[in-house]
Amino acid sequence: MMSKFKYSLTVLNSSVITGYLFLVVYGIMKWDEVSKGDGYGIVALALVFALISSALFIDFILQLIFRKKIILNIIGTLFIPIYLYIIILNS
């Protein structure tokens, strides 16, 4: 019999939550600068939001593949610097 899948808290999805909070605070604090011109700053924020959201999908796939939490957290920790680099590069 197959065991039920339980989506659990990992390093990667907790960093996604932190990224969402950072994005909201950044958007609020820099709203005048972000919303200037043709609105490309808002589009950039939406793209970064989508990029961060893709990490949730990757985390979901990893949780389906790996059952041991230690392996899952190690692999998730390797993804975090990649996402941070991409986000900082787009800022």
DRENMILO-761521 format. One line per field, with one value per residue: residue in one letter; x, y, z of N, C-alpha, C in turn; residue number from 0. Coordinates in nm, 3 decimals, decimal comma. Atoms other than C-alpha are relative to their C-alpha. Layout:
BEGIN
aa <- [A	...]
n_c1 <- [X	...]
n_c2 <- [Y	...]
n_c3 <- [Z	...]
ca_c1 <- [X	...]
ca_c2 <- [Y	...]
ca_c3 <- [Z	...]
c_c1 <- [X	...]
c_c2 <- [Y	...]
c_c3 <- [Z	...]
i <- [NUM	...]
END
This chain:
BEGIN
aa <- [M	M	S	K	F	K	Y	S	L	T	V	L	N	S	S	V	I	T	G	Y	L	F	L	V	V	Y	G	I	M	K	W	D	E	V	S	K	G	D	G	Y	G	I	V	A	L	A	L	V	F	A	L	I	S	S	A	L	F	I	D	F	I	L	Q	L	I	F	R	K	K	I	I	L	N	I	I	G	T	L	F	I	P	I	Y	L	Y	I	I	I	L	N	S]
n_c1 <- [0,083	-0,079	0,019	0,052	-0,101	0,018	-0,090	-0,051	-0,084	-0,141	-0,082	0,033	0,128	-0,004	-0,069	0,098	0,083	-0,084	-0,011	0,127	0,004	-0,097	0,054	0,110	-0,058	-0,073	0,098	0,065	-0,096	-0,051	0,114	-0,013	-0,102	0,043	0,115	-0,034	-0,010	0,098	0,040	-0,086	-0,041	0,104	-0,015	-0,119	0,040	0,085	-0,088	-0,075	0,100	0,017	-0,123	0,002	0,105	-0,049	-0,072	0,099	0,021	-0,120	0,006	0,104	-0,058	-0,102	0,065	0,052	-0,112	-0,077	0,081	-0,078	-0,003	-0,137	-0,040	0,085	-0,049	-0,132	0,022	0,068	-0,099	-0,081	0,079	0,019	-0,094	0,030	0,113	-0,044	-0,082	0,090	0,079	-0,088	-0,039	0,112	0,036]
n_c2 <- [-0,118	-0,123	-0,094	-0,130	-0,105	-0,111	-0,111	-0,048	-0,118	0,027	-0,119	-0,070	-0,071	-0,108	-0,113	-0,060	-0,087	-0,116	-0,076	-0,071	-0,111	-0,099	-0,061	-0,089	-0,115	-0,077	-0,065	-0,108	-0,106	-0,062	-0,008	-0,116	0,032	0,117	-0,031	-0,109	0,027	0,087	0,108	0,117	0,044	0,089	0,122	0,067	0,060	0,116	0,106	0,054	0,078	0,125	0,075	0,054	0,102	0,122	0,075	0,086	0,115	0,084	0,062	0,104	0,112	0,062	0,074	0,124	0,089	0,035	0,014	-0,038	-0,145	-0,052	-0,009	-0,104	-0,131	-0,026	-0,038	-0,130	-0,101	-0,026	-0,082	-0,134	-0,099	-0,021	-0,093	-0,131	-0,062	-0,046	-0,112	-0,116	-0,040	-0,073	-0,119]
n_c3 <- [0,000	0,009	-0,110	0,043	0,013	-0,092	0,031	-0,128	-0,001	0,028	0,012	0,124	-0,004	-0,100	0,063	0,091	-0,084	-0,029	0,125	0,019	-0,095	0,046	0,121	-0,039	-0,071	0,100	0,087	-0,074	-0,033	0,123	0,093	0,089	0,099	0,077	0,086	0,093	0,143	0,065	-0,091	0,014	-0,134	-0,050	0,078	-0,054	-0,127	0,031	0,051	-0,114	-0,074	0,073	-0,016	-0,135	-0,004	0,064	-0,102	-0,067	0,088	-0,012	-0,131	0,008	0,074	-0,086	-0,107	0,058	0,032	-0,119	-0,122	-0,118	-0,012	0,000	0,140	0,057	-0,044	0,059	0,140	-0,002	-0,036	0,119	0,091	-0,055	0,056	0,142	0,005	-0,050	0,105	0,108	-0,051	-0,016	0,135	0,058	-0,080]
ca_c1 <- [0,000	0,128	0,184	0,010	0,222	0,270	0,415	0,640	0,844	1,194	1,480	1,379	1,013	1,089	1,333	1,053	0,837	1,125	1,166	0,796	0,820	1,131	0,961	0,653	0,858	1,083	0,782	0,619	0,933	1,041	0,692	0,762	1,072	0,915	0,601	0,782	0,769	0,596	0,562	0,851	0,948	0,616	0,666	1,013	0,866	0,607	0,881	1,088	0,771	0,723	1,086	1,054	0,733	0,914	1,125	0,806	0,751	1,109	1,064	0,744	0,923	1,214	0,977	0,820	1,160	1,340	1,174	1,460	1,448	1,823	1,885	1,596	1,732	2,085	1,964	1,730	2,019	2,212	1,926	1,903	2,229	2,128	1,796	1,958	2,209	1,932	1,723	2,014	2,119	1,769	1,751]
ca_c2 <- [0,000	0,347	0,593	0,928	1,218	1,487	1,820	1,933	2,236	2,232	2,474	2,558	2,634	2,832	3,043	3,099	3,241	3,467	3,572	3,660	3,873	4,048	4,114	4,264	4,486	4,593	4,670	4,880	5,070	5,141	5,184	5,531	5,406	5,077	5,232	5,507	5,526	5,256	5,023	4,796	4,787	4,627	4,376	4,300	4,241	4,006	3,814	3,780	3,662	3,398	3,295	3,254	3,058	2,817	2,718	2,585	2,362	2,237	2,172	1,977	1,760	1,704	1,600	1,345	1,203	1,209	1,085	1,155	1,509	1,548	1,476	1,701	1,990	1,949	1,960	2,251	2,439	2,404	2,571	2,875	3,047	2,998	3,173	3,449	3,512	3,536	3,767	3,996	3,998	4,122	4,389]
ca_c3 <- [0,000	-0,086	0,192	0,176	0,059	0,321	0,209	0,490	0,584	0,437	0,398	0,042	0,102	0,417	0,214	-0,039	0,239	0,339	-0,024	-0,051	0,262	0,132	-0,201	-0,038	0,193	-0,096	-0,315	-0,044	0,054	-0,305	-0,456	-0,596	-0,772	-0,884	-1,031	-1,227	-1,602	-1,798	-1,498	-1,582	-1,215	-1,130	-1,410	-1,273	-0,927	-1,078	-1,261	-0,944	-0,766	-1,037	-1,010	-0,635	-0,687	-0,916	-0,615	-0,454	-0,756	-0,736	-0,365	-0,435	-0,692	-0,454	-0,178	-0,413	-0,504	-0,168	0,148	0,389	0,518	0,558	0,188	0,092	0,299	0,165	-0,196	-0,115	0,043	-0,282	-0,474	-0,244	-0,355	-0,719	-0,660	-0,455	-0,734	-0,994	-0,775	-0,689	-1,055	-1,150	-0,878]
c_c1 <- [0,088	-0,029	-0,049	0,114	-0,033	0,104	0,045	0,090	0,145	0,075	-0,041	-0,134	-0,007	0,076	-0,090	-0,091	0,077	0,015	-0,127	-0,009	0,094	-0,054	-0,113	0,054	0,075	-0,096	-0,069	0,096	0,047	-0,111	0,013	0,101	-0,045	-0,110	0,025	-0,005	-0,112	-0,043	0,085	0,053	-0,101	0,007	0,121	-0,031	-0,085	0,085	0,083	-0,093	-0,021	0,124	0,007	-0,104	0,045	0,081	-0,096	-0,028	0,118	0,000	-0,104	0,054	0,106	-0,061	-0,066	0,111	0,070	-0,090	0,076	0,017	0,140	0,050	-0,076	0,049	0,137	-0,016	-0,069	0,096	0,091	-0,074	-0,010	0,101	-0,025	-0,113	0,039	0,084	-0,089	-0,080	0,085	0,045	-0,110	-0,037	0,064]
c_c2 <- [0,125	0,090	0,134	0,102	0,114	0,107	0,062	0,122	-0,041	0,133	0,082	0,072	0,104	0,121	0,070	0,096	0,126	0,089	0,078	0,120	0,112	0,075	0,098	0,125	0,090	0,077	0,117	0,116	0,075	0,021	0,116	-0,028	-0,115	0,036	0,116	-0,047	-0,087	-0,117	-0,125	-0,051	-0,096	-0,134	-0,079	-0,066	-0,124	-0,116	-0,063	-0,084	-0,136	-0,089	-0,064	-0,111	-0,129	-0,085	-0,090	-0,125	-0,096	-0,072	-0,113	-0,124	-0,072	-0,080	-0,128	-0,102	-0,051	-0,003	0,045	0,152	0,058	0,016	0,112	0,139	0,034	0,044	0,135	0,113	0,034	0,089	0,146	0,101	0,029	0,101	0,139	0,073	0,056	0,120	0,125	0,051	0,082	0,127	0,124]
c_c3 <- [0,000	0,120	-0,055	-0,003	0,095	-0,033	0,130	-0,017	-0,022	-0,008	-0,122	0,007	0,111	-0,054	-0,102	0,078	0,036	-0,122	-0,031	0,092	-0,041	-0,121	0,032	0,068	-0,098	-0,090	0,069	0,024	-0,124	-0,103	-0,098	-0,112	-0,092	-0,100	-0,096	-0,144	-0,052	0,087	-0,013	0,134	0,061	-0,074	0,051	0,134	-0,023	-0,052	0,111	0,087	-0,066	0,013	0,138	0,011	-0,067	0,097	0,078	-0,083	0,008	0,134	0,002	-0,071	0,085	0,113	-0,051	-0,023	0,126	0,122	0,125	0,002	-0,007	-0,144	-0,069	0,037	-0,057	-0,146	-0,009	0,033	-0,119	-0,100	0,047	-0,054	-0,148	-0,013	0,050	-0,105	-0,111	0,045	0,015	-0,136	-0,065	0,075	-0,051]
i <- [0	1	2	3	4	5	6	7	8	9	10	11	12	13	14	15	16	17	18	19	20	21	22	23	24	25	26	27	28	29	30	31	32	33	34	35	36	37	38	39	40	41	42	43	44	45	46	47	48	49	50	51	52	53	54	55	56	57	58	59	60	61	62	63	64	65	66	67	68	69	70	71	72	73	74	75	76	77	78	79	80	81	82	83	84	85	86	87	88	89	90]
END
